[in-house]
Amino acid sequence: MQLKGKRVLVTGAAGFIGSHLVDALVNEGCITLGLDDLSNGTLSNLSHHEETSLFSFIKGDIKDEATVMHLARKVDIIFHEAAFVSVPRSVVHPRECHSINVTGTLNVLEAARLLDVQKVVIASSAAVYGDDPTVPKVETMIPMASSPYAASKIAAEAYLHSYHEVHGMDTTALRYFNVYGPRQEASPYSGAISIFRSNILEGKPPVIFGDGGQSRDFIHVQDVVNANLLAATAPEAAGETINIGTGVASTVRDVVEIMLKICGKPELKYKIAPEREGDVRHSLASIEKAKNILGFKPSLPLEIGLKDYLAGEIS
């Protein structure tokens, strides 16, 4: 399937990943609708599309069946990025997490089924692997609901798979690993890299929890966007759940040292804080399935990706 000329809906369009996806779709020549309730996203992420005839923004809630149904009438493909994204907050607000991540996904699937939408791609998460220490993480591993957030993503994936099996819908779930890049703002619930960036730009030493030897599979947002486009156009992706990472592990300590070097602030060094309870020691994606089914190949190694993220901030 070719994307040019397709009518596309992006939920969570004003968010970090969703806004980059909008950019790519408009660039591909897609007629793109963006849905967001602006609880996390911001319109400034989409302001450069104000004069673009190919893009329209609708403020609305993914939990509202009528809104989702109305927008799905107009599209061929849905990229479902809207989500409750915080593991800690999901523990405090499990019902809200469920209503957004599970009921919201069900709203998308039902609308897509009733209106014969050609393709649905949803954002899932490496959180579904829970505390299992096995690396790399392979899609055949049994999911572990180590938090309400993880449980909600597992449930969303299960619904996606059931709609493929029962209704023959073309659906794909992408399990994102540690995504970073421009427009990712620091908050208590954002990724570590965005928090390190904020500290460094404020002249504060970044804080590492534990010894810094814990490792993650950090992937640049542009590679995640590319994976979404591939998933939308690869027939073999129908009904599949696929890891999206780089297949390369980097320690948190190495990330901080690279960022300090890029910004020319090695004197800041970093501070060590006590290890946080429940932190997974190592997380790494197996991306063999992404390579074989999508033809996916990460294009931005960590140091190059970090330079892109820190562009304009380098002294």
Phi, psi and omega per residue, in radians:
M1 nan 2.290 3.082
Q2 -1.575 2.508 -3.094
L3 -1.501 -0.556 -3.058
K4 -0.979 2.216 3.121
G5 1.517 -0.130 3.122
K6 -1.277 2.636 3.059
R7 -1.677 2.182 -2.944
V8 -2.289 2.472 3.021
L9 -1.997 2.275 3.033
V10 -2.006 2.032 3.014
T11 -1.508 2.627 -3.041
G12 1.172 0.579 -2.976
A13 -1.182 -0.414 -3.115
A14 -1.605 0.030 -3.127
G15 -1.462 -3.100 -3.102
F16 -0.988 -1.063 -3.099
I17 -1.348 -0.735 -3.092
G18 -1.012 -0.695 -3.117
S19 -1.198 -0.632 3.071
H20 -1.172 -0.606 3.098
L21 -1.158 -0.714 3.064
V22 -1.004 -0.799 3.131
D23 -0.945 -0.830 -3.074
A24 -1.176 -0.689 -3.119
L25 -1.180 -0.747 3.085
V26 -1.091 -0.717 3.109
N27 -1.100 -0.537 3.113
E28 -1.368 -0.132 -3.134
G29 1.547 0.413 3.110
C30 -1.511 2.533 2.994
I31 -1.454 1.877 -2.872
T32 -1.989 2.237 3.020
L33 -1.832 2.395 3.102
G34 -2.051 2.222 3.106
L35 -1.996 2.300 3.108
D36 -2.820 2.484 3.077
D37 -1.617 -0.010 3.084
L38 1.120 0.400 3.063
S39 -1.313 -0.506 3.070
N40 -2.137 -0.698 -3.126
G41 -1.336 2.992 3.133
T42 -2.432 2.475 -3.107
L43 -1.116 -0.387 3.111
S44 -1.079 -0.438 3.097
N45 -1.198 -0.284 -3.086
L46 -2.082 0.069 -3.013
S47 -1.060 -0.490 -3.127
H48 -1.271 -0.073 3.092
H49 -1.791 0.118 -3.058
E50 -1.005 -0.618 -3.114
E51 -1.768 0.250 -3.103
T52 -1.624 2.087 -3.107
S53 -1.202 -0.325 -3.099
L54 -1.439 -0.154 -3.065
F55 -2.166 2.412 3.042
S56 -2.334 2.422 3.132
F57 -1.920 2.405 3.091
I58 -2.208 2.135 3.036
K59 -1.425 2.117 -3.109
G60 -2.986 2.974 -3.016
D61 -1.886 2.270 3.138
I62 -1.112 -0.352 3.125
K63 -1.379 -0.181 -3.125
D64 -1.550 1.847 -3.089
E65 -0.990 -0.741 -3.066
A66 -1.106 -0.717 3.127
T67 -1.113 -0.823 -3.130
V68 -1.099 -0.764 3.137
M69 -1.085 -0.743 -3.139
H70 -1.059 -0.785 -3.098
L71 -1.280 -0.590 -3.127
A72 -1.165 -0.370 3.106
R73 -1.108 -0.360 -2.973
K74 -1.833 0.106 -2.971
V75 -2.280 2.818 3.069
D76 -1.756 -0.531 -3.046
I77 -2.361 2.473 3.026
I78 -2.115 2.219 2.971
F79 -1.842 1.953 -3.040
H80 -1.710 1.710 -3.116
E81 -1.871 -0.277 -3.124
A82 -1.077 2.329 -3.075
A83 -2.860 2.721 2.863
F84 -1.486 2.055 -2.855
V85 -1.905 -0.062 -3.018
S86 -1.788 2.140 3.056
V87 -1.123 -0.876 3.137
P88 -1.047 -0.732 -3.132
R89 -1.183 -0.502 3.131
S90 -1.142 -0.494 3.111
V91 -1.203 -0.633 -3.130
V92 -1.456 -0.584 -3.069
H93 -2.203 1.101 -3.073
P94 -1.126 -0.602 -3.135
R95 -1.173 -0.720 3.106
E96 -1.111 -0.746 3.108
C97 -1.036 -0.782 -3.140
H98 -1.113 -0.789 -3.066
S99 -1.114 -0.619 3.137
I100 -1.393 -0.899 -2.996
N101 -1.401 -0.539 -3.116
V102 -1.746 -1.009 3.132
T103 -1.098 -0.689 3.097
G104 -1.051 -0.745 3.106
T105 -1.146 -0.725 3.106
L106 -1.076 -0.662 3.078
N107 -1.052 -0.746 3.122
V108 -1.113 -0.794 -3.103
L109 -1.152 -0.738 3.131
E110 -1.123 -0.755 3.105
A111 -1.085 -0.746 3.141
A112 -1.112 -0.683 3.139
R113 -1.169 -0.846 -3.065
L114 -1.190 -0.478 -3.049
L115 -1.912 0.184 3.066
D116 0.983 0.765 3.022
V117 -1.148 2.387 -3.000
Q118 -1.207 -0.624 -2.992
K119 -2.630 2.443 3.015
V120 -2.243 2.165 3.061
V121 -2.039 2.203 3.125
I122 -2.045 2.657 3.069
A123 -1.516 2.072 2.993
S124 -1.934 -2.824 -2.979
S125 -2.627 2.615 3.032
A126 -1.135 -0.198 3.098
A127 -1.051 -0.354 -3.128
V128 -1.156 -0.294 3.122
Y129 -1.415 -0.173 3.048
G130 1.036 -2.449 -3.065
D131 -1.652 0.151 3.131
D132 -1.016 2.118 -3.078
P133 -1.348 -0.115 -3.099
T134 -1.103 2.296 3.004
V135 -2.347 2.584 -0.069
P136 -1.273 2.836 3.102
K137 -1.377 2.189 -3.133
V138 -1.988 2.507 -3.031
E139 -1.035 -0.380 -3.131
T140 -1.416 -0.123 3.101
M141 -1.137 2.580 3.137
I142 -1.259 2.188 3.127
P143 -1.091 2.660 3.135
M144 -2.261 2.105 -3.124
A145 -1.498 1.359 -3.094
S146 -1.420 -0.066 3.097
S147 -2.754 2.819 3.036
P148 -1.012 -0.602 3.096
Y149 -1.064 -0.867 3.125
A150 -1.053 -0.735 3.125
A151 -1.050 -0.685 -3.127
S152 -1.170 -0.632 3.120
K153 -1.267 -0.647 3.072
I154 -1.096 -0.755 3.132
A155 -1.121 -0.721 3.130
A156 -1.093 -0.746 3.084
E157 -1.071 -0.723 -3.130
A158 -1.100 -0.734 3.078
Y159 -1.090 -0.742 -3.141
L160 -1.039 -0.806 -3.131
H161 -1.128 -0.701 -3.122
S162 -1.131 -0.657 3.123
Y163 -1.196 -0.537 3.044
H164 -1.202 -0.792 -3.088
E165 -1.222 -0.778 -3.034
V166 -1.431 -0.718 -3.024
H167 -1.897 -0.072 3.136
G168 1.243 0.382 -3.112
M169 -1.298 2.589 3.103
D170 -1.511 1.704 -3.077
T171 -2.222 2.564 3.090
T172 -2.492 2.361 3.050
A173 -1.906 2.297 3.125
L174 -1.939 2.077 3.117
R175 -1.550 1.761 -3.140
Y176 -1.286 2.464 2.995
F177 -1.642 -2.394 -2.996
N178 -1.554 1.678 -3.056
V179 -1.490 2.431 3.082
Y180 -2.513 2.900 3.073
G181 2.571 -3.119 -3.137
P182 -0.952 2.539 -3.134
R183 1.401 -0.020 3.039
Q184 -1.525 1.943 -3.084
E185 -1.658 2.611 -3.120
A186 -1.303 2.399 3.011
S187 -2.767 2.935 3.119
P188 -1.033 -0.282 -3.060
Y189 -1.963 0.043 -3.112
S190 -1.529 3.096 -3.135
G191 -1.188 2.748 -3.095
A192 -1.034 -0.688 -3.071
I193 -1.075 -0.705 -3.138
S194 -1.170 -0.589 3.106
I195 -1.245 -0.709 3.070
F196 -1.048 -0.756 -3.136
R197 -1.035 -0.811 -3.133
S198 -1.065 -0.776 3.106
N199 -1.035 -0.855 -3.076
I200 -1.086 -0.764 -3.110
L201 -1.200 -0.414 3.077
E202 -1.558 0.034 3.132
G203 1.328 0.357 3.136
K204 -1.816 2.480 3.080
P205 -1.116 2.278 3.071
P206 -1.082 2.583 -3.129
V207 -1.842 2.161 3.086
I208 -1.863 2.228 3.103
F209 -1.533 2.207 -3.078
G210 1.518 -2.726 -3.079
D211 -1.573 -0.020 -3.140
G212 1.428 -0.011 -3.132
G213 -1.479 -0.116 3.092
Q214 -1.159 2.497 -3.031
S215 -2.122 2.659 -3.135
R216 -2.438 2.824 3.052
D217 -1.743 1.659 -3.097
F218 -1.531 2.221 -3.114
I219 -2.225 2.350 -3.125
H220 -1.253 2.527 -3.069
V221 -1.015 -0.563 3.138
Q222 -1.146 -0.582 3.071
D223 -1.227 -0.615 3.078
V224 -1.137 -0.741 3.093
V225 -1.055 -0.795 3.137
N226 -1.042 -0.694 3.115
A227 -1.079 -0.678 3.099
N228 -1.102 -0.759 3.140
L229 -1.117 -0.705 3.109
L230 -1.137 -0.724 -3.134
A231 -1.104 -0.584 -3.122
A232 -1.274 -0.384 -3.027
T233 -1.975 -0.065 -3.106
A234 -1.694 1.970 -3.138
P235 -1.027 -0.557 -3.094
E236 -1.224 -0.204 -3.116
A237 -1.421 -0.143 -3.097
A238 -1.043 2.211 3.095
G239 1.373 0.100 -3.033
E240 -1.746 2.688 2.959
T241 -2.019 2.204 -2.925
I242 -2.348 2.279 3.038
N243 -1.175 2.437 3.022
I244 -2.192 1.785 3.099
G245 -2.606 -2.837 3.121
T246 -1.834 -0.300 -3.038
G247 1.358 0.191 3.134
V248 -2.198 2.267 3.123
A249 -1.677 2.430 3.070
S250 -2.265 2.422 3.114
T251 -1.342 2.695 3.109
V252 -1.079 -0.673 3.125
R253 -1.080 -0.753 3.124
D254 -1.101 -0.687 3.136
V255 -1.059 -0.837 -3.137
V256 -1.070 -0.780 -3.126
E257 -1.114 -0.662 3.081
I258 -1.125 -0.775 -3.122
M259 -1.124 -0.727 3.102
L260 -1.094 -0.685 3.117
K261 -1.140 -0.795 -3.129
I262 -1.060 -0.725 -3.101
C263 -1.426 -0.056 -3.134
G264 1.155 0.597 -3.116
K265 -2.246 0.901 -3.118
P266 -1.112 -0.355 -3.102
E267 -1.191 -0.341 3.129
L268 -1.183 -0.579 -3.072
K269 0.920 -2.454 3.106
Y270 -2.756 2.804 3.116
K271 -1.858 2.599 3.090
I272 -1.824 2.283 3.085
A273 -2.088 2.825 3.139
P274 -0.992 2.528 3.123
E275 -1.054 2.447 -3.132
R276 -1.470 2.359 -3.130
E277 -1.079 2.327 3.084
G278 1.598 -0.131 3.124
D279 -1.139 2.291 3.060
V280 -1.294 2.358 -3.080
R281 -1.217 -0.818 -3.097
H282 -2.383 2.426 3.075
S283 -2.444 2.224 -3.090
L284 -2.624 2.354 -3.123
A285 -1.557 2.383 2.808
S286 -1.440 2.183 -3.121
I287 -1.989 0.363 3.117
E288 -1.076 -0.731 3.139
K289 -1.126 -0.730 3.107
A290 -1.088 -0.689 3.112
K291 -1.147 -0.807 -3.027
N292 -1.286 -0.682 -3.066
I293 -1.565 -0.717 -3.062
L294 -1.708 -0.330 -2.967
G295 1.256 0.484 -3.068
F296 -1.362 2.370 3.067
K297 -2.499 1.997 3.120
P298 -0.997 2.408 -3.040
S299 -1.923 -0.226 -3.057
L300 -2.104 1.735 3.021
P301 -1.029 2.773 -2.993
L302 -0.927 -0.852 -3.067
E303 -1.113 -0.686 3.112
I304 -1.198 -0.722 3.117
G305 -1.105 -0.673 3.116
L306 -1.197 -0.634 3.073
K307 -1.080 -0.670 3.104
D308 -1.143 -0.761 -3.130
Y309 -1.112 -0.629 -3.086
L310 -1.656 0.110 -3.121
A311 -0.960 2.347 -3.127
G312 1.539 -0.170 -3.130
E313 -1.931 -0.050 -3.038
I314 -1.370 2.264 -3.104
S315 -1.470 nan nan
